[in-house]
């Protein structure tokens, strides 16, 4: 699995259950087929579901949540490349990009 970083706002404000689910989905996508993995993964929490979208190839997955006390929000996971650590993910709110 690629290294995962997060912004300070994500670390301080995002429910740990939501963060763990995002990391789990990224890990699962990496192990399935990395050719179909877009560098930008969008995660939207709405009501009692998590919607994961990507543009290329176009893909939408919906995951039911067992809890509904999360605020509706949008999170981005952006893949980057560093010469030393290789490919990595940064999890952030869209306004932090």
C-alpha positions as a printed Julia matrix, in Angstrom:
97×3 Matrix{Float64}:
   0.0    0.0     0.0
   1.12   3.52   -0.73
   1.98   5.75    2.21
  -1.0    7.81    3.39
  -0.67  11.38    4.62
  -3.44  13.64    5.85
  -3.75  17.34    6.41
  -3.99  18.81    9.88
  -7.67  19.68    9.33
  -8.46  16.07    8.42
  -6.59  14.83   11.48
  -8.4   17.24   13.79
 -11.93  17.39   12.33
 -12.75  14.16   10.48
 -14.33  11.33   12.45
 -11.82   8.48   12.83
 -14.39   5.98   11.47
 -14.65   7.99    8.26
 -10.88   8.22    7.93
 -10.43   4.48    8.47
 -13.07   3.72    5.86
 -11.36   5.97    3.3
  -7.97   4.33    3.91
  -9.57   0.88    3.7
 -11.19   1.71    0.35
  -7.9    3.06   -1.03
  -6.07  -0.08    0.1
  -8.74  -2.3    -1.47
  -8.62  -0.4    -4.77
  -4.83  -0.69   -4.9
  -4.94  -4.45   -4.44
  -7.74  -5.0    -6.98
  -6.45  -3.31  -10.12
  -4.13  -0.33  -10.01
  -4.55   0.28  -13.78
  -8.11   1.48  -13.1
  -7.08   3.65  -10.15
  -7.4    7.38  -10.78
  -5.0    9.78   -9.03
  -8.0   11.67   -7.58
 -10.51   9.82   -5.41
 -13.52  11.79   -4.17
 -15.36  10.64   -1.05
 -18.73  12.16   -0.13
 -20.51  11.44    3.12
 -24.28  11.89    2.77
 -26.91  10.65    5.2
 -25.98   7.04    5.98
 -23.77   6.38    2.95
 -20.31   7.01    1.59
 -20.02   7.7    -2.14
 -16.62   7.18   -3.78
 -16.1    8.66   -7.26
 -13.27   8.85   -9.75
 -13.12  10.37  -13.24
 -10.79   8.12  -15.27
 -12.05   5.52  -15.73
 -15.39   6.82  -14.55
 -16.46   4.85  -11.51
 -18.89   5.34   -8.63
 -19.18   3.09   -5.56
 -21.68   3.54   -2.73
 -20.99   2.13    0.73
 -23.71   2.01    3.4
 -22.78   3.33    6.83
 -24.03   1.88   10.09
 -23.94   5.28   11.75
 -25.32   8.65   10.71
 -23.74  11.11   13.1
 -21.15  12.21   10.52
 -21.49  15.66    9.01
 -22.13  15.66    5.27
 -18.81  16.49    3.69
 -16.53  15.9     0.74
 -12.99  14.54    1.08
 -10.31  14.17   -1.59
  -7.53  11.6    -1.72
  -4.85  12.76   -4.15
  -2.01  10.53   -5.31
   1.43  12.11   -5.49
   4.95  10.99   -6.32
   8.13  11.64   -4.35
  11.63  10.54   -5.39
  12.38   9.12   -1.94
   9.13   7.52   -0.76
   7.52   6.79   -4.14
   3.78   7.12   -4.69
   1.66   8.31   -1.77
  -1.86   9.5    -0.95
  -2.76  12.81    0.68
  -6.22  12.97    2.25
  -7.64  16.51    2.42
 -10.71  18.67    2.24
 -11.19  20.18   -1.26
 -10.59  23.73    0.01
  -7.1   22.69    1.15
  -5.92  21.82   -2.37
